[in-house]
Amino acid sequence: MKLRYRRAAIALTLFFAIVAGASLLLTRNAQASGASSPSEEAQALDVRWGFYVTYNPNSLASLQANAQSLNYVSSWFFNVNSAAQITGQDRPEVSALLTSVGAKNLPLLKNSATYNDFTAILTDTNKQLSLVDQIDSLVQANNYDGITIDFEGVNATDKDALTVFMGRLYSRLHPQGKIVAMAVPAKVKDVSSGWGAPYDYAALAVVNDYLLIMAYDYHWSTSDPGAVAPIAKLRDTAAYTLAHVPAKKVVWGIGVYGYDWQTDGAGRTVGKAEYRTYAEAVALAAQPGAESGYDEQNEAPWVRYTRDGYERDLWYEDSRSFAAKLDLISQLGMAGFGIWRLGQEDPQLWQILQKPKQQQSPAACTPVAQFVSTPDKVFFKETGHSLGGVFLRYWQEHGGLPVYGYPLTEEYTEKSATDGKSYIVQYFERNRFEYHPENQPPQDVQLGLLGVQAIGKRIFPPLTDPMPGSDTIYFPQVQHTIGGAFLQYWQERGGVGQFGYPISEPVLEKSAVDGQTYTVQYMERARFELHPEYKGSNAEVLLGLLGRDVVPCK
């Protein structure tokens, strides 16, 4: 994911025109409560991404020590050669580590063939399709969560072909529930030539779940000395990016390395700079006669020292400069950050990124003493919990055990993750009941928005060319359809009042419960699962166990 960024003389200041997306059906109010600490900002970000490389053992050491602070990891295992063949191999021990900490596993695929050699791949439909097939097989064979594409050294004339390829890959992997991400060079304006020319941000945003912006190398090995990622340049890049890409799809790349330039008497570069890790930079700063400091204008640390009679100028990154970038990411509502690369960083930044401690489980999670059930209060020995009052009435009248499953908690008061309000709630295997005394029965009990909560930041593109028919309904409010067995189930069991609108089209997903792959569709308040083995029975469509997924019982 290394980027050779070339300076451009830029005199244009872009306005930050960031539109806070609001659902047509749901409103979420976020209230500022004063400045946050870097740790709080890091923990609030949905995406904390790290890049691991196999060619340096310090990268594996960092991954092993810090994987628990990340939730996405891309390991550089694979390359595409000039014959359009993928080379490289998986490392099962790395995949096992990521599984153990719950991090998404999206290996990095780079192109060893560049420029004209890569044009021969991108402009050949058969080679494109073959490459898509290989990636699909690779992801399936290793049970990856998706793939991260890092194609660099691409001819500007291949801009459209690159977008077409990503569209084909996305169309193959996304319906399977796999994540497609792409690393792209940082840009501050549209360009028709140079390193960033083939990357159409707006078009690529449609065919990727995430775009990883390589926001570093603003000074590079053969440039004059300067900060690797000066904050003013980052703001310009962010303005351009967010004018073309939804913020929830933007993962901001943060370099954690430095360059060490030899300079002449005028401070200009002599030869090529040496690459430096944080540890190397700190050691050089500690040498006798060295000067060091922190440039607040650029938000970057520096070291100046003498070696072999020559002046040297070193700029690098530390936890303070990292925190400054987190602040920018948080302010602009981006999805999160990506560290390039693990093993080079200031160890102190992991203190910023440590995940928050798990909150203590509510007392309502504790099973209650068994009692004899009555018409008003029922005990379920299967989970050790009870059900009564208005929640029992609603459970019995709207489908009971097949629809909602067993209770997983007692009643208690909880702040909603979707609207921030406090409700009396009770969790079940397949949903959460919320009590709304301001409404008349049966509307005094409402289902939690567990479908919305479950998909989080996942992107399900709207249906732009719907084909409604006798067994398919299109909802313009959400730009999604529901049809077939899912439509029949939805209509027969309460429709929008019970389940809400569809918020995805049918997709393939692997069940975390039994490991099988099912066709599923997300509603605002549920996830439908299709079980063709039960075709024609009441079990052909079942509700996903979303309650189990989100219940706050540890």
VENQUI-V892504 format. One record per residue. RES is the residue in one letter. NEAR is the number of other C-alpha atoms within 12 Angstrom. D_LAST is the distance of its C-alpha to the last C-alpha in Angstrom with 1 decimal. Layout:
[[RES;NEAR;D_LAST] [RES;NEAR;D_LAST]]
This chain:
[[M;38;37.6] [K;34;40.5] [L;30;42.5] [R;25;46.2] [Y;30;46.4] [R;26;50.0] [R;23;51.0] [A;20;52.3] [A;9;54.4] [I;17;52.4] [A;10;53.8] [L;14;51.7] [T;17;48.9] [L;21;46.5] [F;16;44.9] [F;21;41.1] [A;18;41.0] [I;22;37.4] [V;17;36.6] [A;18;33.3] [G;15;32.5] [A;12;31.8] [S;17;30.9] [L;15;33.6] [L;22;31.3] [L;21;28.5] [T;17;29.0] [R;18;26.6] [N;16;27.9] [A;14;26.9] [Q;9;28.4] [A;8;29.3] [S;7;28.5] [G;7;30.5] [A;13;30.4] [S;17;27.1] [S;20;26.8] [P;30;26.7] [S;28;23.2] [E;22;22.1] [E;34;24.2] [A;40;22.8] [Q;29;19.2] [A;27;20.4] [L;37;22.1] [D;30;20.7] [V;42;22.5] [R;41;22.6] [W;43;25.0] [G;50;26.7] [F;45;29.8] [Y;40;30.4] [V;33;33.9] [T;27;35.2] [Y;14;38.5] [N;17;37.3] [P;15;35.2] [N;20;33.9] [S;29;31.9] [L;28;30.1] [A;20;29.5] [S;29;28.0] [L;40;25.7] [Q;26;24.5] [A;20;23.8] [N;35;22.3] [A;38;20.8] [Q;29;17.3] [S;33;18.8] [L;41;20.1] [N;36;19.0] [Y;43;22.4] [V;46;24.9] [S;49;28.4] [S;45;30.3] [W;38;34.0] [F;33;34.8] [F;32;37.3] [N;31;40.7] [V;34;43.2] [N;24;46.7] [S;23;50.0] [A;24;50.1] [A;32;47.0] [Q;27;45.1] [I;29;41.7] [T;24;41.7] [G;21;39.1] [Q;21;36.3] [D;28;32.5] [R;22;30.9] [P;17;28.4] [E;14;26.9] [V;33;26.1] [S;31;24.5] [A;20;22.4] [L;25;21.3] [L;35;20.4] [T;23;18.4] [S;17;16.4] [V;23;15.5] [G;18;15.1] [A;30;18.4] [K;36;21.0] [N;42;24.0] [L;42;27.3] [P;44;30.2] [L;42;33.2] [L;41;36.5] [K;37;39.6] [N;34;43.2] [S;26;45.6] [A;28;48.3] [T;27;49.2] [Y;25;51.7] [N;18;54.5] [D;22;52.8] [F;32;49.7] [T;33;51.8] [A;25;53.1] [I;34;49.6] [L;40;48.6] [T;26;51.9] [D;21;51.9] [T;19;50.1] [N;17;50.0] [K;26;48.4] [Q;30;45.9] [L;25;44.9] [S;23;44.9] [L;33;42.5] [V;34;40.1] [D;25;40.3] [Q;26;39.6] [I;41;36.6] [D;31;35.2] [S;20;35.8] [L;29;34.2] [V;33;31.0] [Q;22;30.8] [A;16;31.9] [N;22;29.3] [N;29;26.4] [Y;38;26.3] [D;35;24.6] [G;41;28.0] [I;46;30.8] [T;46;32.1] [I;40;35.8] [D;40;37.9] [F;42;41.5] [E;37;43.8] [G;34;47.6] [V;36;48.2] [N;30;51.6] [A;28;51.7] [T;27;53.6] [D;33;50.5] [K;32;48.4] [D;23;48.6] [A;29;48.2] [L;39;45.0] [T;32;43.5] [V;28;44.7] [F;36;43.0] [M;41;39.6] [G;27;40.1] [R;31;40.7] [L;38;37.6] [Y;37;35.4] [S;27;36.9] [R;31;36.1] [L;35;32.5] [H;34;31.1] [P;29;31.5] [Q;31;29.5] [G;36;26.5] [K;35;27.3] [I;38;27.5] [V;47;30.9] [A;45;31.4] [M;47;34.7] [A;41;35.9] [V;45;38.9] [P;40;41.3] [A;48;41.2] [K;40;44.0] [V;36;45.4] [K;30;47.8] [D;25;49.0] [V;23;51.1] [S;17;53.4] [S;19;53.7] [G;25;51.9] [W;31;48.5] [G;35;46.5] [A;29;48.9] [P;34;47.4] [Y;43;44.0] [D;36;44.1] [Y;40;41.0] [A;24;41.2] [A;23;41.9] [L;38;39.3] [A;36;36.6] [V;30;37.2] [V;33;36.6] [N;45;33.7] [D;40;30.0] [Y;46;30.4] [L;46;33.4] [L;50;33.0] [I;46;35.7] [M;39;37.3] [A;45;38.1] [Y;43;39.8] [D;41;43.2] [Y;39;45.1] [H;35;47.2] [W;35;47.5] [S;33;49.3] [T;26;52.8] [S;29;52.5] [D;31;53.6] [P;38;51.0] [G;41;48.2] [A;42;44.5] [V;44;42.6] [A;43;40.7] [P;33;42.6] [I;31;40.6] [A;26;43.6] [K;37;43.7] [L;36;40.0] [R;30;40.5] [D;28;43.4] [T;40;41.4] [A;42;38.5] [A;32;41.0] [Y;32;42.5] [T;43;39.1] [L;39;37.6] [A;26;41.0] [H;30;40.5] [V;33;36.8] [P;34;34.0] [A;41;31.9] [K;35;28.6] [K;38;30.2] [V;48;31.4] [V;46;29.8] [W;48;31.8] [G;43;33.0] [I;49;33.2] [G;46;35.6] [V;47;34.9] [Y;43;38.3] [G;44;41.8] [Y;41;45.5] [D;42;48.3] [W;38;51.7] [Q;34;55.1] [T;28;57.3] [D;18;61.0] [G;13;62.7] [A;13;61.7] [G;19;57.9] [R;21;58.1] [T;28;56.4] [V;23;58.4] [G;18;57.2] [K;20;53.6] [A;26;50.6] [E;26;48.4] [Y;26;44.7] [R;33;42.6] [T;32;39.0] [Y;36;37.6] [A;24;38.3] [E;27;41.9] [A;37;42.5] [V;31;41.4] [A;18;43.7] [L;28;46.6] [A;28;46.1] [A;17;46.4] [Q;17;49.9] [P;13;52.9] [G;14;54.5] [A;22;51.5] [E;23;50.5] [S;25;47.1] [G;24;45.3] [Y;23;43.1] [D;23;44.7] [E;16;43.1] [Q;16;45.0] [N;29;43.5] [E;32;40.2] [A;34;40.9] [P;38;41.9] [W;37;45.2] [V;38;47.3] [R;34;51.1] [Y;29;52.9] [T;23;55.9] [R;18;56.1] [D;8;59.4] [G;11;61.2] [Y;18;59.3] [E;26;57.1] [R;38;53.6] [D;42;51.1] [L;47;47.4] [W;50;44.7] [Y;52;41.0] [E;49;37.5] [D;40;35.2] [S;31;32.0] [R;31;34.1] [S;39;35.5] [F;45;32.2] [A;33;30.8] [A;35;33.9] [K;43;33.1] [L;42;29.5] [D;33;31.1] [L;32;33.4] [I;40;30.6] [S;33;28.6] [Q;25;31.7] [L;31;32.7] [G;32;29.5] [M;41;29.3] [A;40;26.3] [G;41;26.0] [F;48;27.8] [G;46;28.8] [I;48;29.9] [W;40;33.1] [R;39;32.8] [L;41;30.4] [G;36;32.3] [Q;39;34.7] [E;38;32.6] [D;34;32.5] [P;27;29.7] [Q;23;29.1] [L;32;27.8] [W;32;24.5] [Q;23;23.8] [I;31;24.2] [L;38;21.8] [Q;26;19.0] [K;26;15.7] [P;18;14.4] [K;13;11.9] [Q;11;8.4] [Q;11;8.7] [Q;13;7.7] [S;16;5.9] [P;23;9.2] [A;19;11.2] [A;27;11.8] [C;26;8.6] [T;22;10.4] [P;24;13.0] [V;23;16.6] [A;15;19.6] [Q;16;21.6] [F;16;24.7] [V;13;27.6] [S;16;27.1] [T;14;29.7] [P;13;30.9] [D;16;28.9] [K;21;25.7] [V;28;24.1] [F;27;21.7] [F;27;19.9] [K;19;19.5] [E;17;17.8] [T;25;14.5] [G;22;15.5] [H;30;15.8] [S;35;18.9] [L;39;20.8] [G;23;23.9] [G;21;26.2] [V;28;26.6] [F;39;23.4] [L;32;24.8] [R;23;28.1] [Y;29;26.9] [W;34;24.8] [Q;24;27.9] [E;19;30.3] [H;27;28.7] [G;23;27.8] [G;22;25.3] [L;23;23.3] [P;23;24.8] [V;37;24.0] [Y;38;20.7] [G;31;19.2] [Y;34;17.5] [P;42;15.5] [L;43;11.7] [T;39;11.8] [E;38;14.8] [E;32;16.8] [Y;25;16.1] [T;21;17.4] [E;29;15.7] [K;16;17.5] [S;27;18.1] [A;25;17.4] [T;27;20.8] [D;20;23.2] [G;15;21.7] [K;20;22.6] [S;16;20.8] [Y;27;20.7] [I;28;19.8] [V;37;17.4] [Q;45;15.7] [Y;43;13.6] [F;44;15.1] [E;32;14.8] [R;40;17.4] [N;45;17.3] [R;47;16.7] [F;44;19.5] [E;36;20.9] [Y;33;23.6] [H;23;26.8] [P;16;29.3] [E;13;31.8] [N;12;32.4] [Q;12;34.3] [P;16;32.8] [P;25;31.6] [Q;21;30.7] [D;22;28.9] [V;31;25.8] [Q;34;24.7] [L;42;22.2] [G;42;19.8] [L;38;21.0] [L;40;18.3] [G;38;20.9] [V;38;21.7] [Q;29;18.2] [A;31;17.5] [I;26;20.7] [G;22;20.2] [K;23;23.2] [R;27;24.4] [I;32;28.1] [F;35;29.8] [P;25;33.5] [P;20;35.4] [L;22;37.9] [T;15;41.3] [D;12;43.5] [P;19;42.2] [M;17;44.2] [P;19;43.5] [G;13;45.2] [S;12;45.4] [D;18;41.9] [T;21;40.3] [I;27;39.7] [Y;27;39.4] [F;26;37.7] [P;20;39.4] [Q;18;36.8] [V;28;34.2] [Q;26;36.6] [H;30;34.9] [T;34;36.1] [I;39;34.8] [G;28;37.0] [G;23;37.5] [A;30;35.1] [F;38;32.5] [L;32;35.1] [Q;23;36.1] [Y;32;32.6] [W;36;32.0] [Q;22;35.3] [E;18;35.1] [R;24;31.7] [G;21;32.1] [G;23;32.7] [V;24;31.8] [G;23;31.0] [Q;33;28.3] [F;38;26.9] [G;33;28.5] [Y;38;30.6] [P;40;30.0] [I;45;28.6] [S;37;29.4] [E;37;31.9] [P;32;30.9] [V;27;29.4] [L;24;28.4] [E;30;24.7] [K;23;23.1] [S;23;20.4] [A;14;17.0] [V;15;17.0] [D;11;20.5] [G;10;21.8] [Q;15;24.8] [T;22;26.3] [Y;30;27.0] [T;30;29.0] [V;36;26.7] [Q;44;27.4] [Y;42;25.2] [M;42;26.1] [E;36;25.0] [R;41;22.8] [A;44;22.2] [R;45;22.7] [F;45;25.6] [E;35;25.8] [L;36;29.3] [H;23;29.9] [P;19;33.6] [E;14;33.5] [Y;14;33.3] [K;14;36.0] [G;14;37.8] [S;14;35.2] [N;22;32.6] [A;20;30.0] [E;24;31.6] [V;33;29.2] [L;35;25.6] [L;41;22.8] [G;39;20.0] [L;34;16.5] [L;40;15.5] [G;36;13.3] [R;28;11.0] [D;27;11.2] [V;29;10.4] [V;32;8.4] [P;29;6.3] [C;23;3.8] [K;18;0.0]]
